[in-house]
């Protein structure tokens, strides 16, 4: 089954689940990126399979600013 056929056959419940999952993944990345000073729109890349892992590694191992006391 190709991707186009899969997308054409999506019904109400399947589409709702996909949209819910996309929001479930994108919203936390949006907030994290906003707090670390990156463009929040980069969080939309979390929808792409595999991009989540890359983004997690980038955020986890980047240099952080020292917190102000």
C-alpha positions as CSV (number, residue, x, y, z in Angstrom):
1,X,0.0,0.0,0.0
2,X,1.4,3.4,-0.9
3,X,1.2,6.5,1.2
4,X,-1.2,8.3,-1.1
5,X,-3.7,5.4,-1.0
6,X,-3.4,5.3,2.8
7,X,-4.1,9.0,3.2
8,X,-7.1,8.9,0.8
9,X,-8.7,6.1,2.8
10,X,-8.5,7.9,6.2
11,X,-11.8,8.1,7.9
12,X,-12.9,10.2,10.8
13,X,-11.5,8.2,13.7
14,X,-8.1,7.6,12.0
15,X,-7.8,11.3,11.0
16,X,-8.6,12.3,14.6
17,X,-6.0,9.9,16.0
18,X,-3.3,11.2,13.6
19,X,-4.1,14.9,14.4
20,X,-4.1,14.1,18.2
21,X,-0.8,12.3,17.9
22,X,0.7,15.2,15.9
23,X,-0.4,17.7,18.6
24,X,0.8,15.4,21.3
25,X,4.3,15.5,19.9
26,X,4.5,19.0,18.5
27,X,3.2,21.1,21.4
28,X,6.0,20.0,23.9
29,X,8.7,20.6,21.3
30,X,7.1,24.0,20.6
31,X,7.4,25.0,24.2
32,X,10.9,23.7,24.6
33,X,12.2,25.4,21.5
34,X,10.6,28.7,22.6
35,X,12.4,28.5,25.9
36,X,15.8,27.7,24.5
37,X,15.6,30.5,21.9
38,X,15.0,28.4,18.8
39,X,12.3,29.1,16.3
40,X,9.2,27.2,17.7
41,X,8.1,26.3,14.2
42,X,11.0,23.8,14.1
43,X,8.8,21.7,16.3
44,X,6.7,20.8,13.2
45,X,9.6,18.6,12.1
46,X,8.6,16.3,15.0
47,X,5.9,14.9,12.7
48,X,8.6,13.4,10.4
49,X,9.6,9.9,11.6
50,X,13.1,9.9,13.0
51,X,13.3,13.7,13.3
52,X,12.2,13.5,16.9
53,X,15.3,11.5,17.9
54,X,17.6,14.0,16.1
55,X,15.9,16.9,17.8
56,X,16.2,15.3,21.2
57,X,19.9,14.7,20.7
58,X,20.4,18.3,19.6
59,X,18.6,19.7,22.6
60,X,20.2,17.3,25.0
61,X,23.8,17.9,24.0
62,X,23.7,21.6,23.1
63,X,25.5,24.2,25.3
64,X,23.0,25.7,27.8
65,X,23.2,29.2,29.2
66,X,24.1,29.4,32.8
67,X,21.1,30.2,35.0
68,X,21.1,33.6,36.6
69,X,21.2,33.5,40.4
